[in-house]
Amino acid sequence: MGNKIKNIFEKVKSWLAGLSFRTGVVLIVFCIVCYIISFAQMLLPISVGTKGVLWFIFFGLAKTFQYSGLAVLGTAGIARIKKWWHSRKHKD
């Protein structure tokens, strides 16, 4: 059973790694949006139980987008983003 799950995980990981850089950036943006929603919904005038459910859903989505985006980008993509960010900061 454990080996089967490991094989499925490896297949998903390799599929995600084959996606484009732009897809990885979009996933990271979705991650940020879900993090914001997961905490901003606490300001809504709704019941505590509903707030807990909404937090659970959006925080879980944020984590899913985060790890998927990082798998798509990989270390080369992260280095590319850092280089772009630093060059942008030094332009201003």
N, C-alpha and C positions, 0 to 999 in steps of 0.2 A: 504494500500500500504506500509506504513512504517513498519508494523508488518511483512509483507511478506519478505521485504528486511532484516529485523533483523533476521528472521529465517534462511535465506540463509547465512547470515554472520556467524551465530552461527554454522551452519553445516560445512562451510568451515573451520572455526577456529578449531572445534573439529577434523576434518579430518587431518588438518596440525599438530595438537598436537599428533596425533597417529603415525606420521612418526618417523623414527629412529633418533638418535643423529647424526649419520654420515650424514644423509640427511640435517639436520640443518646446520652442519658445511659447507657442500658443497654449500648450498644456501648463507651463509655468504661470502664464497670465491667468488662466482659469483657476489655478491653485491659489493665487493671491486674492482673486475675487471671492472664492469660497471661504478663505480665512476671514476676510472682512465681513462677509455675510454671517458667518458662524458666530461672530462676537457682536456685530451691530444689531442683530435681531433681539438681543437682550433688552434693547431700548423700547421695543414694541409693547403696547399695552395688552398682552395676552397672558394666558395662564402659565404658571411655572412648568407644568408638565409639557405643554406645547413648546415652550422655550427649550427645554431639555431635549425634546425630540428633534427640533430644528437644529440645535447645536450639534447633536450626534450625527445627523445627516450631512450637514455642510462641512463639519470638521473632518468627517470621514471622506467626503469627496475631495476636500483640500489635500489630505494625505495621499489619496489615490492619484490625483493629478500631479502632486509633487514627485512621488516616486516614479510614476510613468514618465514625466517630463525629464527627470534626471536619467532614466534609462535610455530615453531617446537621444538626449544630448550627449551623454557620456562625458568623459574627462576632456576630450578635445573640444566639445561644445562649450563646456564651462569655461575653459581657457579662452575660447573665442569671445565669449560674452564679457569676461573680465578685461580682456584687451580692448574691446570696443568701449567699455565703460570708462576705463582709465584714459583712453585717447579722447573721449568726449569731455571728461572732466578737465583735462589739460588744455582743451581748445578754448574754454570759457574764460 
